[in-house]
Amino acid sequence: MIKVDFKKDILPHIVAVAIFLVLTLILFKPVFFENKALTQGDILQWEGGAKELLDYRAETGEEGLWTNSMFGGMPAYLVSVKWGNELIKTMHAVISFGLPHPVRIIFVSMVSFYIMLLCFKVRPYLAIIGAVTFALSSYNIIGMTAGHNARISAVSLMPLVMGGIHLCFTRNKWLGFSLTALALAMQMRVNHLQITYYLAFIVGIYGLLQLIHFAKEGNLKPFAQRLGLLVLAAILAVGTFYGEFYATYEYGKYSNRGASELSEQTDTDLNEDGLSKSYAFLYSNGITDPFTLFIPNALGGNDPLGTDSETANVLRKAGATEAQVIQTLPQLRTYWGKESPTTYYAGAIMVFLCVVGIFFVERRYVIWLIAISILGILLSYGRNLPSINYLLFDYFPGYNKFRSVTFTMIMPIFGIIFLGMLGLEKVLDKKLDKPQQKKLWIALGSTAGLALLLAAIPGIFGFGSPFDAQLPVEYANALKDDRKDLLRSDAFRAFIFIGLFALSYFLYAIKKIGKPTMFALFIVLGILDVSLIASRFIGDANFSKSPKTQFFAESNADRFIKQNENLGDRVLNLTSSFYSAQSSYHHHTINGYHGARLRRYQELIDKNILPEMQQLIENIQSGNSDFGGFEVLNMLNTRHLIIDPSSPQGVITNNSVNGAAWFVNDLVKVDSPDGEFNSINGINTKTEAVVNTKEFDLKNTGLSTDGSIELVDYHPGYWKYNSQNSGDGFAVFSEVYYPNGFKASIDGEPVALLRADYVLRALEIPAGNHEIIIEFKPSIYSTGKIVMRIFSILVVLLFLGTIYWSLRATKN
């Protein structure tokens, strides 16, 4: 029989899970008790672009691998496709206790970090503190409210992967091996490769330090054995993601994150293969921004000032009414740093414990966690530290595919909290002798002392912002005073939390309180420290009854279009941002919202679509209803133009469109992508088509336009046309061309699909009446789905088997 001590072996985990559940329920109370949903801007945009695919799946049970909802059409890999790893998704649901998405992400983050700390032998009641602090860090909360569900979900599983790796190296190699495979499979399934890339940095530095340690101990053989198991675990995990990964990789080569085929770039800063540096490093930290890890409002933050602020008083003295004060305050910038007001807070208590960890934790773990923390901060500087970041961008494989480098701040948050918890565990293992007291006093002085100093004399900083030059002097001075108060308040707050936490420990050390009381105080203080900051970024305003219903409410213009549209018609809403998927929810659009658009289509947007769109607006405003000259908009079959969503009369029908497909009179033959791109501007797309004859062979010499071609059936990834013509013809389709996965047939006979006009599909069609079918059936999906299913079963069976084996070994 296995001897189980309920109080020692089971109760702490029950308490931990109970705390995690309660905190999740409190944080997302409107979801669980008020039937509301978290309003997430990016998720709403995603739903707009995915609506066609979700509807098709619900109606048929099948997957649409191509969507026409956005950007004239694009592969659905990065929008919404179910692959063969549903079993991994089920395991993810199991560890989230069946909580709804996306609120379960925070719960999973707690569980994941908790398990990792247990793998590093941190006692359960302490592990609760680290788990809560990591999950409720403002990094996660801000990401959630923005709708970055995939990113934060990938972050939530990072600790579980790390826990499995450490378990394999130090204790149970087989359970660690299987846990690593399952955790990494779940982490990859949420498909945020940027976070997985940062996880690789964390794991790589850990592995290097373990190699050095094992080498010093003369144990390279067991190191190699465990490393081999972990490599196998990674292979198994990648197998569960193979199809999706390869499809994403393949698509990336043709997206705006891949190389352009043009020699003369519309954006001269474009990288040869990847994003431009200006785009990739657009969101970079200023040198002082990471100080918010310790003091949230050190640089002013992004919250509007209160009506009791000095700025509000100055506005009143200037004669502003209370309504004007309330209206003006949100427009004033409290952030006085050089870049972004985003606040990534690791916790004042955790910063204090991190310093403690530097003194008490084993050197290899200190070096590892400090190294990844520093690396994450350096990478977050982006263009403000070009010597390092441009080097990585130019030479590290895949690094030039990522943007928003401030996301690397998850690395110092992970490192600080992790080292802090290891430090607290070590301190509680030691007696409070004089050498230990000295180290603790240094840690206390360097954190709480610094916080108190900043609270006492915040005026050592200037608090000025370039934005202030736009304001009258008295307003700018008042704003500086308010920024000073924000720093003072949060610095004093940090001092209080660190002081109370240290006091709890010292009371325990001198036997004034018992261990259960100390643990309770630690947990309460740890939760309050991060949750109070988290509450600044999430509240009742972030929830609504049905954000999707409100955002995608069908307008009168939408209804009019649905009643009058034909197959293949596209829509352009001239009243909203071009990069919005709001109209994509209801129609096929030439615009949309997605971070990885087809490169050729993006180049067409920049050079042709946006200028034509601007000219179109000017024509409409001047009463000009001739749309014949808008060659690119017309070749994309942009039939319906929304100028007033609230009115059925707010839709202009463009009768100059080329239609869903058409025969052309002449071909403009070129021999390069530059020739294709530049020739579009000089042709009539109704009668002429540009073809790159170096890439596509043309068989027919004569062209007949005595006929017609009509789209008669469509669903995602499937188009059926009927054509009739008296002679051989060349047909152009108002559908975006993609080089992989398409199959075309005429009367059941396979034919080669061509590309015309830089982005469109085309076919040579013989004389007569024909049925033409074009399908998107990429082999990577059919093959990948099978491979992913097999590997998913293997990963889950291995995990369950090693758990059983471990329990059996314990029993014996």
N, C-alpha and C positions, 0 to 999 in steps of 0.2 A: 504493500500500500504506500502511496505517496503521502508523506506527512505534510499537511497544509495547516499553517497557522493563520486563521482567518484574519486576526487583527493585524498581523504583519504582512501576509502575502496577498490578501484580497481586499481588505477594507480600504487601504490607501488608494487603490485603483478605482474603487467604487466612488470614493470621495472625489477623486480627480475628474472622472467622467461626469459626475453630478455637477461639479463646479463649472465644467466646460459647457454642459447643457444649459445650466441656469444663465450663465453669461451670454450664451448665444440667444436664448429666449429674451433676455432683457435688451440686448443690443438691437435685436430685430423684432421687438415687441409688436410693432404695427403689422408685421407679416403674419405672426402667429395668432394675434388676438383681435386684430381690427380688419382682417381680410384686405390688407393693402400689399402693395409690391414696392420693392426698392426701385426708385427712378434712376436709371442708368443710361446716360446719353449714348454711349457707344453701343450698348446692347439694343437700344431702340433702333439705331441706325442698322445694326446687324439684322434685326428682325425685318426691316424694310427690304433689305437685299435678299434675305433668305425666304421670304414669304412664298414665292413661286415654288421653291423646292420643298418647303414644309407642306404646302397644300398637296403637291403631287404625291409625296410620300404618304400622307394621310388618306388620299383617295385610292391609291393603287398598291401601296405597300412596297413600291419599288423606289430606287434611288435615281434622281435626276442628276446627271453628272455635268450638265451644262445649264447655265441660267441666262435668260435673256433680260432679266430684271434690271441689270446695271451695265453701264458702259458699252451698250450695243451688244452685249453678250460676253461671257467669260467662263472658263472652267469653274466648276462648283467645289473643287477640292478644298479651297480655303473659305468657303461660305457655309455649306452644310451638307456633308456626305457621311453616311454611316458605313464604316468599314467592317472588318471581321473581328474586332477586338471588344465586342460587347461584353464578354466575360470579364475583361479587365474593368470595364465600366461598372459591372455588378459588384466586383470587389471594392471599388471606390465607394459605391453606395453603402456597402456593409460597414466600412470603417467610419462612414459619416452618419451611421445610425438611421439611415433613411430620411434624414433631414432634407428639405427642399433646396434645390439649386436656385440662386447662388449663395444663400445664407449659410449653407453647409460648409463653404470654403473656410470660414473662420473656425468652425468646430474642428474640421480636419486638420487645420494648421495647429491647433492646440494639441490634438492627439498625436500628430506627427512629431512635434518638438518634444512632447512628453516622452514618447517611446525612445527617441534619440538620446535624451538625457539618461533614461534608464539603461540604455546600452553602454553609456559612459559611466555607469555606476553612481549616478546622482540619485539620492534617496527620493522616493515618490513625492513626499510633501514639499520638498524643495523644487522638484521637477515641475510641479504645478505652477510655481511662480514664473519660471522661465517660459513655460508653454503659453501662459496667458499673456505675458509681456510681448512675446514674439507675435502671437496672433493678433493682438490688439494694437500693434505698432501703427502709427499713422500712415506708414508706407502701405500697409494692407488696406486700411480703412479708406484712404484717399483713392487707391486703385479700385476698390469695390464700388464706391459711389460714382466713379467715372465710367464704370462698365468694363473695366479691364479684367473680366472674369478669368480668362485663360491665363493671363500673367499671374494673378494672385493665386489661382489654383495651382499653377506650376510651383510657385513659391511655397505654398502650403505643404507640398510633398518633398521639398528639398531635404528637410531634416530626417525624414523617414529613410531616404536613400542613404544619407550619411550615417544614420544609425545602423543600417544593415551592413555597410562597408566596415564600420568599426567592430561590429559584432563578429564579423568573419575574421578579421585580423587578430582579435584579442581573446575571444572566448569560444563561442559555438560557430565554427566555420561553416557548417552545413546550413544551419538556420540563418546565419548572416548572409550566406550566398543566396538562399531562396528569397529572403526578405528584400535583399538588394534588387533582385530580378523583378519582383512584384512591385516594389516601390518605384523603381525606375520606369517600369511599364506604365504605371498609373500616371507618373509625372510626364512622360512623353505623350500619353494619350490626349492630354488636354491641349497639346500642340502649341506650346509657346517656346520655340527653340532658342529664343534669346535668353530666357531664364535657364534653360538647360545648358547653354553655353557658359553662363556664369557659374552654374553648379560644377561644370567641368574644371573651372579654375580652382574652386574650393577643394574638389576631390584630388586634383592633380598635385596641389601643394601638400595636402595631407599624405598622399602616397609617397611623395619624395621624402618627406620627413620620416615616414615609417620605414622606408628603405634604408635611410641613414641609421635609424635606431636598430633595425634588425642586423645590419652589417656590423655595427659596433658590438652587438651581442653575439656575433658569429652564427646567426640563425638565418642565413640567406635562403636555405632550402625551404623551411616552412613559409618564409615570405613569398617565395616563388610559387609554392603550392596554393597559398591563399590568393595571391594575385591572379593565378590561372583561373581559380574558381570565380573571381570577380569579373574577369574578362568574359568568361562564359555567361555569367549573369547579365552582363551588358549586351552580349550577343542575343541572348534570349529576349531581353527587353526590347531591343531594336527589332527583333523579329515580330513582336506584337504590334509594331508601329511601321513595319517595312513599307507597305503599300502607300500609306499616307505620307511617310517621309520621302519616298522616291518621287511620288507625284508632286509633292511640294518642291522638291529639289528640281525636278524637270520643269515645272511651271516657273520657278524662280529665274531660270535662264532666259525666259521670254517676258518676264515682268519688269516693272520699273526698278527692281532690285538686281536685275541682270545687266549684261552688256548691251549697249545700243549698237545697232548695225550701221548707224549713220556716221560718216566721217566729219560732217559739219553739224555739231550738236546745237540744238536750240538752247540748251543750258550748257555753257562752256565749262562749268564746274563739275560736269558729270564724270564719275569715275569710270575706268575702262570696264569694270565688271562689278557693279554694285551701286549703291546710292552715292550721290554727290556728298562731299564733305560738308558743304553748307547745310544740306538737308539732314544728314545723319547726326550732325552735332548741333542742330538748331536748339535743342533743349540740353544745355550744359550747365553744370553748377558753377557759380562763382567761387573763388578761393575760400571765402568765409562761410559759404552756405552750409557745409556739413556741421557747423557749430550747433545747428538745430537738433542734432542728435542728442545733445545735452540740455539745451535751453530752447524750447520750441519757438518762442517769439524773439529770439536773439536778434533777428534781422527784421522784425516788425510783423512777419506773417502776412496773411492775405485776408483776414477777417475785417469787415468794416468797423470803424470806430463807433463807440457807444455815444448816446446823447449826453452823457456826463463827461465826455472828453474835453480837453482844452480846446481842441479845434471846434467843437460844437459851441463852446462858450464864445469863441472869437466870432463865429458866424452870427450868433445872436447879437453880440455887441455891434456887428456891422448892419443889423436891421433885418436879418433873415427871420422869417416866421418858423414856427416849429416844424411845419410841413416841409419847408424848404431845407431846413437843417437835416431832416430825415432823408430827404431826396439827395442831398449833396454828399453826405458822409461816405456812402458806398463808392463814390467816384474818386475819392482821395486815396492814394497809394500809401499804405503803411509800410510796405516792404522797402527797405533802403539799401538792399544789397545790389549786386551788379547783374543778376540774371533772373532766376525764377523764385517766386514766393512760396513754392511748395515746401511744406514742413515735414521732414522725415525724422521722427523722434524715436530714439531707442530706449528712453527711460533714464531719468536722473539716477535712480537707484541702481540700474544696470551699469551705468558708466562708473559709478562708485565701486560696484562689485567687480567690474572689469579690471580696475586698477588693483583691487585686492587679488584678483586672479593672477595678475602679472607677478606678484610676490610669492604666491603659494602653489600655483599649478605647475605640473611637470613642464620642463623647458620646451619639449618638442610641441606640446599643445599650445603653449603661449606663443611660440614663434609662428606656428600655423595660423592661429586665429588673429593675431596682430597683423600678420602678413596679408591675409585676405581682407582684413578691415582697411588697411592702408591702400591695398590695390584697388578695392572698390571705390574708395574716395578719389584716388588718382584718376581712375577711369571715368568717374562722374564729371570730372572737370572738362572733358571733351576738348573743344577748341581752345579753352583757356589753359590747356597744358598740351600743346601740339607735339612737343618733342616725344612724348610717350604715346599719345592717342593716335596721332597720324601714322606713327610707325606700326601700331597694331592694325590700324585700318588698312594700310597698304600691304601688309605681309602676313597677318594671321588669317588662316583659311576661314572664310565665311563671316569674318567680323564686319566686313563692309556691307553686310545685308541688314544690319540692325541700326535703329535710330533711337532717340530718347535715351542717351547714355546715362542719364540720371537714374535709370532703373538699376544701375550697379550699386546703388546705395543699400540694396538688400544685403550686400556682402558685409559691410560694417555693422549693420543691424544684427545680422546672424552672428558675426564674430564677437561683438560686444556682449550680447545677451548670453551666448554660449560660454564664453570665457568667464563671465560674471557668475554663472551658475556653477561652473567647475570650481571657481574660487571659493564660493560660499560653502560648497561641499567640503573642500579641503580645510577651510577654517574651522568648521564644526567638528572636524576630526582631531583637531589639535587643542592642547591646553593653552590658556591665555597667559603665556609667560612673557617676560620682558621683550625678547626679540620679536615675538608675534605682535605684542602691543605696539611696538615701534612701527612695524610695517602697516598696521591698521591705522595708526595715527597719520602716517604719511598719506595713505589712501584717502582718509577722511579730509585731511587738510587740502590735498590737491583737487578735491571735487567739491565738497561742501564749503571749504574755505574759499575756493575760487567763486562759487556761486554767491556766497555772502559778500565777497569783495565787489562783485559786479552789481549786486543789489544796493550796496552802500554808495558806490561811486560810479554809476553808469555813464556819467558825463565824460569819461575818458574817450568815448567814441563821438564821432561827428553827427551821426544820424541823418546826414543829408543824402538826398537822392537826386539824380538828374531830372526827375519829374518835377521837383520843387521849383525849378526855374520858370515853370508855367504859372506859378501861383504868386499872388501878392506876398510881400515879405512877412506880414503879420500872420498870414495863413501858414506859410512855410515854417515859421518859427514855432507856431502852435503844434504843427504836425510833428516837428522834431521832438517837442516836449512829450507828445503822446507816444512816440516811438520809444523814448527813454523810459516812460512809465511801463510800457509793454515788456521791455527787457528787465527792468527792475522787478516787476511782478513775477515773471517766470523764473528769474534767478533766485528770488527769495523762496519761491515755491520749491525749486530744486533743493535748496538748503534745508527746508523743512522736511521733505521726504527722506533725504539722505540722513539727516539728523535723527529722525524717528526710527528709521531702519537700524541705524548703528546703535541707538539707545536700546532697542529691543534685544539686540545681540548682547550688549554689555550687561543688561539686567539678567539675562540668562547666564552669562559667564560668571557673574558674582552671586548666582543662585537666588536671585530675587523673584524670578519667574521660572516655571517649569518648561520643559521642551514642548509640550502641546501648545501652551500659550504662546511661546516664541514662534512656532510654526504658524499659528493662526495669525499673529501680528504680521509676520513676513508676508503671508498670502494676501491679507487685506491691504497692506501698504503697497505691495507689488501691483495688485489689481487696480487700486485707486490711482496710482501713478500714471499708468498708461490709459486707463479707461476715461479719466477726466480729460485728457488731451484728445483721445479718440472722439469724445462727445462734441468737440469743436468742429469736427468734420462730418458728423452724421447726426441727424436729429429728425424730428417729425417732418421737416420740410423735404427730406429725401425720400419720403414715402407718399404714395397716392393710391387711390382705390384701383385705378386701372390705367397706368401710364401709357400702355400700348393703345388702348381705346382712344385716349385723348390725343395722343401724338398722331395716330393714323386715322383719325375720324374722317370718314368719306365726305368730301366736299361736293358742292353742287357741280363744280367743274369735273370732278372725278366721275360722278354719275353720268354726266353728259357724254364724256369720252367713252365710258363703258357701253353706252347705248348706241354709239355711232362708230366704234372702232372695227377695223378689219384685222384678219390675221396678219401679223408682221408689222403693224403700226407701232411707232414709237412716240414717246411723249417727252417734251421739254418744259419744265416748270420755270418760267422766267421770273417768278416772284420769290424764289428761294435760292439758297446757295447751290452752286453747281455740284459741290461735293456733299450732297445730302441724299439719303435713300428714302426720304419721306414719300416721294411720289412713286418710288420703286415698289412700294408695298401694294399699290393698286395697278401699276402699268409696267410695260416694258419701256425703259428710259435710256437715253444716250448718256446720262450722267449717273451718279451713284456715290456710294461711300464704301471704300475699301482701301486698305493701305498698300496692297500689292496688285496694281492694275497692269494690264498688258503694256509692255514698253511701247510698242508701235502705236497703240491707241492713245497712250499718254502723250506721245509726240504729236499725234494728230490733234489732241485736245489743245495743247499749247500753241501750236502754229495755226490751226484752222478753226476748230470748234469754238473756242472762247472768243476769238476775233469776230467770227461770223455771228455768234450769239449777241455780242455787243452791238454790231451793226444792225442786227435784226430788231433789237430793242429800240434803237434810234429810229429805224424805219416805221415801226409800229407807232411810236410816239408822234411821228410826223404825219401819220395817216397813210403811209405808203404800204400797200397790200401786195406788192409784187415780190414774191419770194423765189423767183426763178434763178437768181444769181447766187444762191447759197448752196454751192455744189456739194460740200461735204455734209451739211445737215440734210440735204435732199437725198444723197446716196445712202444715208443711214435711215431713211424712211421716217424722218421726224415730222409726222403728219399733224400732231396736235400740240399746240402751244398754249400754255396756261398763263393768262395775264391777270386773272382775278379768280382765285379759287372759290370764292363765296357765291359766284354767279354762273349759271349755265351759259350765259352770254360771255363769260370770261374765258372762253376757249376759242382760239383762232384755228381754223382748219387750213392747213397748208396743202393746197392741191397741186403744188409744183413738185412734190416728192417723186422719187424715181419708182417707188413701189417696193414690194417684197422681193421682186426679181425682174430683170429686164434684159432684152437683147441689145447689143451695141452695134454700131455701124463700123467703127474703126478701132484698131488697137495701136496704142502708143508703146512701142517696144523699147525697153531700156535694158541696161546690163548691170545695174547696181541698186542697192537700197536707196542711195542718194537720188538716183534717177527716178525711182518710184515716188519718193517723197516729194521731190521738187516738181514733178510733172503734174501732180494733182491740181496745183494752182492754175494750170494753163489749159485745162480741158473742160468740156461739157460732159459731166459724168453720165448723162442720159444717153449720149450717143457714142462716147469714147471710153476706153478703159486702158489703164496703164498696167503692163505686165513685164516682169523681169524675166526675159528670155534666157538669161544665164542660169536661172534657177528652175524654170518651168519650160518644158518642151511643148510647142504648139503644133498640132497636126493639121488643122484646117487652114487653108489659104484664103478661101473666100468666106465672107460673112453675110448671112441673110438676116434681115430684121423683119421679114414678112411673117410674123407670127406673134405668139404671146406665151407667157409663162405665169402660172398662178400658184400661190401657196394654198394648199387645200387641207393640210392637217399639220398640227404642231403639238408637241409636248416637250418638256425639258430634255434636250439631247436628241430630238427627232424632228425632221422636217420632210414633208411630202409635197411635191410640186407636180402639176400637170402642165405639159408644154406642147405646143403645136407650131411648126414652122415649115415653110416650103423648101428651105435649103438649110445647109449646115450653118449653125449659128454659135455665137459666143455669148453666154449668159452670165450676168453679174448678179449676186445675191446681196441683199442689204444685211448680211450676217457676217460677224467677225471671224476671220480665219485664224486657226490655231494649228501649228504644224504636226501635232501628235494626236492620235486617237480618232480622227475622223475617217469614216467610210462612206463613199458615195457610189450610187448605182443608178444606171439608166435601164429601165425595164428588167431589173434584176441582175444585170451584168455590171460587175465592178468597173469603175472608171476612176481616173486620177483627179482629185480635187485640186484646183488651181487657186492662186491668189491674184487679186486685181486691186488696183487703186490703193495699194499699200496695206490695207487692212481687211479687205472683203474677200469672200469666197467667190469662185467662178468655175464654170464648166464649159467645155466644148460639147455642144449638143447636136447630134445628127438631125437631118431633115425628118419630118414626120411627127406623129403624135406619140408622146412618151410620158412614162411615170418616172419621176426622179425622186430618189430617197437619199437624204443625207443624215447620217447618224453619228453621234459621238460615243464611241465604244472603246475607250482606251484599254489596252491589254493590262496595263498596270493595275487597273481596278479589279478585274476578274482574277488575275493571278495574285495580286496583293491581298485580296480578301481571304483567299484560301490560306496563304502563308500566315497571315495575321491570326486567323482562327486557330490554326495548329499550334503556333507558338503561345497563344493565350492559354490554351488548354494545358500545355506543358508547364508554363509558369505557375499556374494556379495549383496544378497537381503536385508540383515540386514543393510549393510552399506548404500545402496541407500535409504532404508526406513528411516533410522535415519537422513540422510541429508535432505530428504523431510520434515520430522517431525520437524527438527530444524528450517528450513526456514519458515515453517508454523507457528511455535510457535513465531518466531521473527515477522512475519507479524501480528499476533494477538496481 
